[in-house]
Amino acid sequence: MNLLKNIKIDKSKITQLGYVLATLFVLTIILYRNFITGSQIFASSDYFAPKMISESIKNLQNIYGEYPYWLPSIFGGMPTVHSLQNISDYYFPNYVLNILKIFSTPEIWTQLLHLIFGGTGTYILLKFLKTNSWTALIGSISFLMIPYMNVCIVHGHGSQIMTASYFPWVCISLFRLRESITIKNLGLLAILIGFQLQRGHIQIAYYTWIMIGIFVLFSIISNKTQFKFYYYIFIALCSGFLMSISIIWPSYLYSEYSIRSISNGGAAFEYATNWSFSFSEMITFLVPSFYGFGGSTYWGTIEPAMTDFPNYLGLLTIIFVIYGLIMKNKNYYFLFFIINSLFFLLLSMGKNFFLFEDIFNLLPFFNKFRVPMMSLMMFQFSFVIISAIGLQHFIDNINYKKHIQSLVSIASFIGLTLLFIKFVTVNIINLDPSISYIVKQMIHDDLNRSLLIIILFISVIVYLLYSTIKKTHILGIILILTCIDMYFINNKVINYNNVVLNSKTIENVLKPLDTLKSTKVIGSIPSRSISFTGYNGIRNWMSYSNLQDITGYHPAKLKNYGLFEPYLNTNIGRNLFKMLNVENIVNWNDEWEISSTLQNLEPLDRIFMIDNLINYNKDEELLIAMNSDDFDPRKISYTKSNIPFFSSPNLSSSVKILKWTPNHILIETNSNVPILVGLSEIYYPNWEITSHDIDIIEINGLLRSFVAPKGSHKIKMVFNYDDIYYSSIISKLIFLLMFFLTLSTKISTIFKRKNESI
């Protein structure tokens, strides 16, 4: 108790923070009012895909009594943790967030709490940067209401916003460490970096590391930072990395076998630069619907055609950024955020930025990422901070007419720009007749709303020239205008007709799949199906019903499956169906209805014996062989591996599966000669045979096989997840080390204060 007396608590700061949290919470409820009860859900394809996988994993756990490190539900099978699917158990803050499950809250709450977490961090960051409480609140609201952040929630990219929510918190700990180089600040930075990486969106976390690198270079050039700071940064980064090694290491091992890998260990440049931002798209920073509003209305330059929504920054945010730049604010952190925002804006351009390919090839592991415009999240965060600092600079100089006149000029210039777009630009753009009226109407609506806000803003600022208004009143008006401005865009994004669905609809849509479950009995081998969809939103739905699909969606599917995917509607595809033991062919229409269900009359057994094995060098050779009507992997299979010794099976030879689970397969073989056994199971190197000294061989570019020795044997094939297990132990140990280092430093500080007071 005496120790607690030495802990200083600033009640006013806690009260202010409480008001901020309440404000952000209320705004979030208003924005997501139709979804927080679970009555409605988002129906975008990327929203459903991970949801279906999550449900499949839960079902498999219930059926087999173990976590499925191998997921058989999509693509015929692929790793779970290795491919960053359902990794919430490796995200330490989730142990706290799991409390929500007690109250049966919708899954969206986890994302919304991270959104609020990011907004709160922005507030604290801006307070650290010497802005007042009102300015910091405006900045935190601006961050929370960045349309890109909310687009990510709507379209199923929740891991992006949850990872991005750490941007301000990492900045706080980074700046605190620079100004006070202590073990406590080092530990906080390491923990935050670790948590962010654990959240699972490594690309967004990688951008944070780039930001840290820019800050280090900026500090070196400015020559205002102790060398000890860089040493501590290195330790924090290493510790944060090791704290997240439970997902980083398995995913790194997996990357070699995913479609993100080519000969140099990364994604092909053309593939990686899909969805590159462009300079012409920057007009959407000011006029959100200029290039349409997603889907069929989009007519912009981003390829493939952008299916989400524009990257609106907010009128007042833009105004105060321009003001801050014109006033030549020399604040150390202001300059850093300008440099940071420019870098990430250029990075978002991808193939449209002439230095991007050099960055792509030179930065370590950068070539494993795609969608360059994802870096706009860091740009927009930096933009919000710059704007808030600019706003504070204005408030500090509000009594000077020069500053008021400058702000009026900037706002007027933007107003005139909007008028020019309204009466000139909109009339000369040539659009497809099917979308012309809709798009132009949306643009006019945006412009009318923006012009009204500009007029109100200019009126308030001009009033300052002739009268005195309290700073808090000015800031209150700016806050209200910001909320109004951002609300209309976000409300449009969140309640967009094409992405909203009644939660009960899913059950109705999936009911017909129950008829395909007849062969699925606990203890037996589940049947496989293939799902052809007319609508992109129906992805991984088979897995939700606990069926095994050989199609699906994952941004980094296995490379060996990717070889065959373009040929699913060809003769190669039909032979693939046989080889993968496909029993049902399901077709979906655009109305989310099953239009037809066909029975595949020629599926091979889940296990079979092979007469002959032939070497091939190029994938084209295999595809030619599989294009034949006579292709039968039982007679002839193909491999790139060294061919082991085996004999053709005879009448006394037999193979069967005794037990099948996602992680274990028990096989019985009987033969008086060594025989080659093939399985209709996807090859991945973590599968191994533990009961015998037998290697697993990849055949036909996709399947597992092995040579069974002569005699009668029970052969156990298991999925080895030692890399996950041991890396998880390291993660926990590093976290505990950083936590106790931070805590012990804080306790020692308290004791020091106590001794000084005696």
ABEGO torsion letter per residue (X at the ends): XAAAAABBBBAAAAAAAAAAAAAAAAAAAAAAAAAAAGABBBABAAAAAAAAAAAAAAAAAAAAGBBBABBAABGGEBBAAAAGBGAAAABAAAAAAAAAAAAGBBAAAAAAAAAAAAAAAAAAAAAAAGBBAAAAAAAAAAAAABAAAAAAAAAGAAAAAAAAAAAAAAAAAAAAAAABBBAAAAAAAAAAAAAAAAAGBAAAAAAAAAAAAAAAAAAAAAGABBAAAAAAAAAAAAAAAAAAAAAAAAAAAAAAABAABBAAGBBBAAAAABGBBBAAAAAAAABAAAAEBEEAABABABOBBBABBBBBAEAAAAAAAAAAAAAGBABAAAAAAAAAAAAAAAAAAEAABAAAAAAAAABBGAAABBGAAAAAAAAAAAAAAAAAAAAAAAAAAAABAAAAAAAAAAAAAAAAAAAAAAAAAAAABBBBAAAAAAAAAAAAAAAAAAAAAAAAAAAAAAAAAABBBBAAAAAAAAAAAAAAAAAAAAAAAAABAAABBBAAAAAAAAAAAAAAAAABBBGBBBBBBBBBBABAABBGAAAAAGBBBABEBBABBBAAAAAAAAAAABAAAAAAAAAAGBABBBBBBAAGBBABBBBBAABBBABBBBABBBBBABAAAAAAAAABAABBAAABBBBABBBBBBBBBBAABBBBBABBBAABBBBBBBBABBBBBBBBBBBBAABBBAABBBBBBBBGGABBBBBBBBEBBBBBBBBBAAAAAAAAAAAAAAAAAAAAAAAAAAAAAAAAAAAAAX
